[in-house]
Amino acid sequence: MDTLEAKTSERIEAFEGVFHFLSNFHRAYLIYEDIMWPTSEHAYQAMKTFDHNQRLNISTIGSPAEAKSYARSLKRRADWDDVKLGIMEEIVRAKFTQNDLEREKLLATEDLEIVEGNTWGDTFWGVCNGVGENHLGKILMKIREELRE
């Protein structure tokens, strides 16, 4: 999908092509909890544990997919389900406030609805087969609105 097509559609339905920058797997360095992360996915996965050394380990893992896989082996903090939405919002906000290019691209989406469409069944953060809560898309639209102000 080229930029012109994206501007004329009513919504962004997947974080691919020109919209890959919206993905947590997109390489955009950010600082969160005093650690430099190569992607927002790395930061998010690391926050599943309180162990600082494990967080540092995750910050050095090569790819976001590997960071996600590694985090699955960790003892998850007991309050994770209560705090994960807020943590995701803080991390995504850091990504777009600390990276000028990503911020400008997010603002360039204007008023398009942002939907994290996926094929892997994530109906919490996104939408799969028309079903899902789209929390990541909602966070991105909220941050876009904040950046406008």
BELLINVEN-V776955 format. One record per backbone hydrogen bond with DSSP energy under -0.5 kcal/mol. CO is the residue of the C=O (numbers start at 1). NH is the residue of the N-H. E is the energy in kcal/mol with one decimal. If there is no record, write none. Layout:
co=CO nh=NH e=E
co=CO nh=NH e=E
//
This chain:
co=1 nh=18 e=-0.7
co=2 nh=6 e=-2.1
co=3 nh=7 e=-2.1
co=4 nh=8 e=-1.4
co=5 nh=9 e=-1.2
co=10 nh=113 e=-1.8
co=11 nh=13 e=-0.6
co=12 nh=115 e=-2.7
co=13 nh=117 e=-0.6
co=14 nh=16 e=-1.2
co=16 nh=19 e=-2.2
co=17 nh=20 e=-1.9
co=19 nh=22 e=-1.8
co=20 nh=23 e=-2.0
co=23 nh=26 e=-1.2
co=24 nh=41 e=-2.0
co=26 nh=28 e=-0.7
co=30 nh=32 e=-0.5
co=30 nh=37 e=-3.3
co=32 nh=35 e=-1.3
co=35 nh=32 e=-2.3
co=35 nh=37 e=-0.5
co=37 nh=30 e=-1.9
co=38 nh=28 e=-1.4
co=39 nh=43 e=-1.5
co=40 nh=44 e=-2.6
co=41 nh=45 e=-2.7
co=42 nh=46 e=-2.1
co=43 nh=47 e=-1.5
co=45 nh=48 e=-1.3
co=46 nh=49 e=-1.6
co=48 nh=77 e=-3.1
co=50 nh=52 e=-0.6
co=51 nh=55 e=-2.1
co=52 nh=56 e=-2.4
co=53 nh=57 e=-2.2
co=54 nh=58 e=-2.3
co=55 nh=59 e=-1.8
co=56 nh=60 e=-0.7
co=57 nh=60 e=-1.2
co=58 nh=61 e=-1.2
co=63 nh=67 e=-2.1
co=64 nh=68 e=-2.4
co=65 nh=69 e=-2.2
co=66 nh=70 e=-2.7
co=67 nh=71 e=-2.2
co=68 nh=72 e=-1.1
co=69 nh=72 e=-0.5
co=70 nh=73 e=-1.6
co=71 nh=74 e=-1.3
co=74 nh=76 e=-0.7
co=77 nh=80 e=-1.6
co=79 nh=82 e=-1.1
co=79 nh=83 e=-1.5
co=80 nh=83 e=-0.5
co=80 nh=84 e=-2.2
co=83 nh=87 e=-2.4
co=84 nh=88 e=-2.6
co=85 nh=89 e=-2.3
co=86 nh=90 e=-2.2
co=87 nh=91 e=-2.5
co=88 nh=92 e=-2.9
co=89 nh=93 e=-2.4
co=90 nh=94 e=-2.2
co=91 nh=95 e=-2.3
co=92 nh=96 e=-2.0
co=93 nh=97 e=-1.9
co=94 nh=98 e=-2.1
co=95 nh=99 e=-0.6
co=98 nh=100 e=-0.5
co=99 nh=103 e=-2.5
co=100 nh=104 e=-2.5
co=101 nh=105 e=-2.2
co=102 nh=106 e=-2.5
co=103 nh=107 e=-2.5
co=104 nh=108 e=-1.8
co=106 nh=109 e=-1.4
co=107 nh=110 e=-1.7
co=109 nh=112 e=-2.4
co=113 nh=12 e=-3.5
co=113 nh=115 e=-0.6
co=115 nh=117 e=-1.9
co=116 nh=127 e=-2.0
co=121 nh=123 e=-1.2
co=123 nh=133 e=-3.1
co=124 nh=135 e=-2.0
co=125 nh=136 e=-1.8
co=125 nh=137 e=-0.8
co=126 nh=134 e=-1.7
co=127 nh=118 e=-2.5
co=128 nh=131 e=-1.8
co=131 nh=128 e=-2.9
co=134 nh=138 e=-2.3
co=135 nh=139 e=-2.3
co=136 nh=140 e=-2.5
co=137 nh=141 e=-2.3
co=138 nh=142 e=-2.2
co=139 nh=143 e=-2.6
co=140 nh=144 e=-2.4
co=141 nh=145 e=-1.9
co=142 nh=146 e=-2.1
co=143 nh=147 e=-2.5
co=144 nh=148 e=-1.3
co=145 nh=149 e=-1.0
co=146 nh=149 e=-0.6
//
